[in-house]
């Protein structure tokens, strides 16, 4: 019982991350992905929407341990990669920044 409750709380937190990644990806212009030298917007939209669908299904199926937990972990990883790596680069490109800048100026 405690294990199921803990998995549900973690699944709800993960679903929040997945939704955040999906909404941010959908709101970002495709040109910003190209400026940041990341994969295309279509790729990241597919990854984040797929992650959100897996997260919703995991919650609706009441979690559990097994193969679907492995899919949920992969979905959380995809959303986390977007939020930790792609989102900062794309937002920097959105502001017109240059990723080739070092800490003390251009290389």
N, C-alpha and C positions, 0 to 999 in steps of 0.2 A: 504494500500500500504506500509506504513512504517512498519507495523507489519510483512508483508510477507518478506520484505527486511531484517528485523532483524532476523527472523526465518531462512532465507537462509544463512546469515552470521554465525549464531550460528551452523547451520547444517554443513557448510563447516569446521568450526573449530572442531566440534565433529567428522566429517569424518576423519580429519587429525589425531586426537587422536586414532580413531579406526584402521586406517591403521598402525600407529606407533606400537600399541599393537600387531597387527597381524604379522607384519614383525619381530618384536623382538621375538615373540613366535615361529615363524617358524625357526628362526636362532638359537634358543637355543636347546641344546642337551637334549634328554629325561632323561638322567641320572641326570642332574642338578635339574630337578623338584623333583625327588625322594630324592636327597641329601638334598634339602631344605624342605622336608616334606610338599610339596604342592601337589595338585591333579596332575594327569598325564598330560603329554604333549598333548595327544589326547583330553582330556577334555578342556584344555585352548586353544588349536588350534581351536576346534569347537566353543568355546565361542567367540573368537576374529574374526574368519572368519564370523560367524553368525552376529556379531555386525557390521562388515564392510559391509556385504551385506545389512543389514537393513539400514545403513547409506547411502549407495549408492542409494537404492530404495527411501529413503525419499527425497534425493536431486532431483532425476529424476522425482518424482511425485510432485515436486514443493512445498514440505512441507505441510503446512496446520495444522489446529488444529483438533484434533479428536483422534480416536483410534490409528492411525499410529504414532502420536506424542508420545503416551504412549510407543509404541514399540521402538521408537527412544531413548526415555529417558532410557529405560531398557538396550538398546544396549550401550549407552554411559556409563551407570553405570558399566556394565560388563567390558568394556575396561578400565575404570578408576580403577576398583578394580585390574585388572591385572597390570596396570602401577604403582599403589601406593603400592600394597602389594606383589604380586607374583614376579614382575620383580626385586625389590631390593633383595629379598631372593634368587632368582635363580642366580642373578649376584654374590652375596656373595658366593654361593655354587660353582659357576664357578671359582672363584678365590681360592677356597679351604678353605674358611673361615668356622667358626663354629658358628651357630646361638645361641648356648648356652652360648656365651660369654657375660658377663655383661659389664658395662661401665668401670670397673676397673679390668677386667680379668675374668677368668672362675669362675663359681658359685661354 
